[in-house]
Amino acid sequence: MSDANNEDIVITITDVEATKTAAEQEPEGEEANKGEKRKRKMKGHVLNLIVQEELDEINDCIHRVRNAVKYARGSAKRKLEFLHYANQECISRGKMLSLDICTSWNSTYLMLESTLHYRRAYDRMKTRDLNFRDPPLADDWEKARIVHGFLEIVYTVTKIFSGSKYCIANVFLREIYHVFMLLRETSIEDSPFLGSMAVNILVKFEKYWLEKEPNILLSVAFVLDPRSKMRNLKTIFSKIYESYLAPYMLDCVHKTLQDLFIEYVKAYEVSC
């Protein structure tokens, strides 16, 4: 998954599996929406793949932080000592240390969230526990803070995408827009570390989102949300797409809305 060809292979294989699963679960009579639902799930899954791949590239920067979590959780005695250091630093117990799964960026985000909460306890442990070797340096903590702040927004978006007990079609485009804006703003950050990471993710995300066939029904769902309407869609398209493409995309959405309305009238018109 390190080059463009491998990315296409992973996306294609995953799309095949998603297609099979959707075909087995979808009831009859929803053939028109089946493909659109599948695309929506795929876009959320591809976002996960892209973020995970980039996190693998910068894994070294959080290596010491991960080892610090392993050390504090290594035995019951160490856990008690660590909590003692936390008490001395007046750190609340709201978040307990969690160790991540290296292949799951979501768990890495949660690990960073809990570990940063206890940073002062680790600083105290470093001066008191002689067995605590190779603790995180100031630079490691700073990079962990940067990565955590960046992942926080993506984590919130993917939680919305994975919702199964509520409708997400009307908010999907809005959240994709937030990801785009986050990546584009972060890509010009003064921090070389954060900027380069955002650029790499942005290139891959644009390759999938902008170069693939757009999901028009997601835009339709966005417009039908009373909070959004067509004017907000116009604003989003103007910032996501090139200037020559945004009007075309708006026309496609408008035409789809008209077609849906005609179908609605035909289906529910009263016979005279």
N, C-alpha and C positions, 0 to 999 in steps of 0.2 A: 504493500500500500504506500510505497515511497515515491512512486512516480504516477504520471497521469494515466498510463495504461492500466496499472494495478488498481487505481481508483475506479476506473470505468468497470473493471472486472468485478470488484466488490459490490459496486452499486447495482450492476446487472444481476449478479447472483442473488443479492438481497431482494431486488425487485421481483425476481421469479418466485422466490419463497413467499413474498407478500402477496403476489398474485394468486398463488395456490391457496393460501390461507383465506384470502378474501373470497375466492370463488366457492370455498366450502361453507363459509359462514353467512354470506349474503342471501337473503330470501329472494324468491322469484319476484319479478316485477320491478326490480331496481337496477336493471342493466345500465340505464343511462347514468346513474350516479356511482356505479361501482368503481369505474376507473378514476373518477375524481377523488373518491375517498382514499383509494390506494395511493394516489399521488400525494395527498395530504400527509398520510402516515410516513411515506418515503422521505419527504422533505424534512420532517422532524428527525427521522433516523439518520439521514445524511448529515444533518447538523451535528449530531452526536459523534459520528465517524470523523468528521473534519476536526472538531475540537479535540477528540482523543488523540488523533494523529499528531497534532501540533503539540499537545501536552507531552507526548512521548519524546518529542524532540528536545524539550526543555526539562526533562526529568531530572537531570543532574542538579539543577538549581534548588530542588526541594528534597534532595537525597538526605541531607543531614537532618532536616525537619522530620522526615519519615522515620529515620533511625532513632531520633529523640523520643518519638511516640512509642516505638517498639521497646525502648529501654525503660521508660516510665511504666509501661504495662507489663514488663517482663516477669514480675512476681508480685505476690500480695504485699510483701514488705516494701517494695519500691513504690507501689501504689499509695500505701499509707504515708510514706515519706514525702512523696510528691504532693499529696493533699495537705500535708503539714506545711510544706513550703508555700502552697497556694494560700493557706490560712494566714501565714505570716505576711503575705503580700496583700491581704484583704481582697482576694479574688473570689467572686461568687461561684457557687457550685452549679450554676445553671446549665453548663455544657460540660460533658465528660469527654475525655480523650477518645477519639475513634481512629482506628488504623484503616487506611484506604486499601482498595484493590487496585493494583497498578494499571490494570486494563480497563478501569472504569473511572473516567474523569469526574463523574458525579460524586463518587466516594472520596476522590482526592480533594474536591472542593470542601466536602464536609469535614475531612481531616484537617485541612488548613484552617477552617473556621474555628474548630475546637482548639487547635494547637495555638493559634494566635491569641485566643482568649487567655491562655495560660503562659504567655511568653515570659512574664516577670517571674513566675514560679520556676521556669527553666533556667533563667539567669541566676536565681538563687541556688538551684540545684548544682549548677556548674561550679560554684564557689565552695560548695559544701561536700559534694559527693565526688571523691577522687576516682571512682570507677566509671564515672560518666565521661567517657572519652569522645573526642571529636564532636562536641556539641555544635549546634547551629551558630554561625557567625552573624554579625550584624548585617552583612550583605545578604546572607541566606534569609534572614527574617524579612528584609526589605523586599526581596524578590517574591517571597511567599505572600506578603501583603499585597503586592501588585497583582500576582496571579489570582489570588482570592477575590480581589475587587473586580477583576475582569470576568471571572467565572460566575460571579454572583448573578449578574444579569442574565447570562446564558442559562444558568441553572433555573432561574425563575421562568424563563420562556419555555424550556423543555418540560417543566412540570405542567405548564398550561397545555402544551401539545399532547402530553400523555394522558390527559384527563379522559375518563370514560363514563363519568356519571353526570356530565353536563355538556352542553353544546359548545364546541370550540371553533366551528367554521367561521363565525362572524368576527372572531378576534385573531384568527390565524395570520391574516395579512398584516394586521397592525403590529403583531409581535415580530414578524419577519422584518418589518420596517424598522423596529427598534434595534434588532440585531444589526441590520445594515448600517444604521446611523452610529451605533456603538463601534463597529469595526472601522468605519471610515474616519470617525473622530479620533479613535485610538491610534490609527495607523500614522497619524501625524504628530503623535505625542513626542515630547522632548526626550523621554526615556527611550534609548535605543533598544533596550530589552523588550519593553512592552510594545513599542512601535513595530518592531520586526515580527513579533508574534502575531499581532493584529493584521499586518499586511499579508502574511502567509495564509491565515484563515480567510481573509477577505477574498483573496485571489481564488481559492478553492470554492468558496461559497458563491461568488459571482459566477464562476464557471458552471456550477450546477443550477443555480436559480435563474440566471439571466440567459444562459445559452440553451437551456432546455425549453420545451414547449410549456408556456405559462398555464397555470390552473385558473381559468376564467371564473369558474363557479365560486372560488374562494373570494374573488373580487366582488362577485354578485352578492354573496352572503354578507360581505363587509358593507356594501351599499344599502342593503335591506335593513341593517341595524339602524334604528332611529337616531343613535348617537353619531353616526358617521355621515351617510349621504354621499352624493356624487362629488361634491366640492372637496371633501376630505380625501377621497380616492384620487382626485386630480393632483392634490398636493403630494401625496405619497408617490404616485407614478412619476411626477416631475423630479423627484429626488432619487428614485431608484433607477429609472431607465434613462437612456440617452434622450436628448431633446427631440430628436426625430421620431423616436419610438413611442414616447409617452402618449401623443395624440392618437396614434394607431391603437394602442392598448385600450384607451378610453372608448374609442369607437367600437372595439370588440365587445367590451363589457356592455355598452349601451345596446348594441344589436342583440346580445344574448338576453338582456332584460326584456327587450321587445318580443323576442321569440318565446320566452317563457310566459309572458303575459298573453300572447296569442293562444298558446297551448292551454293556458288556464281558462280563457274565455270559451274555447271550444269544448273543454271538458265539463264546464259547469254552466253553460248557457241553457236557458229555459226554453223548451220547445213551445212554439205558439200553437 
